[in-house]
Amino acid sequence: MAHDTKLYNSDNSAVFASRHGRRSHAFKSDRLQHAPCTEEQAEWLIQNYRRRGYEFRKTLSLDYRHWIISVRLP
């Protein structure tokens, strides 16, 4: 016999907050981090972000072969 059951998330505070005009700051990040990329890809990203006036950061990945670009979102 089938019953009508609904699955509920036990932690719905973020849903509650968004419905009432408040945002949960637990997941908010003001930086976008790109996946590791080559030197050429990194320079292309930097060029585009610099042209738009965004603040960015270029760091070397743990494998010392790729770059990780992170940009501060407006």
Secondary structure as UniProt FT lines:
FT   HELIX           13..19
FT   TURN            20..21
FT   TURN            25..26
FT   STRAND          31..33
FT   HELIX           39..52
FT   STRAND          56..60
FT   TURN            62..63
FT   STRAND          67..72
//
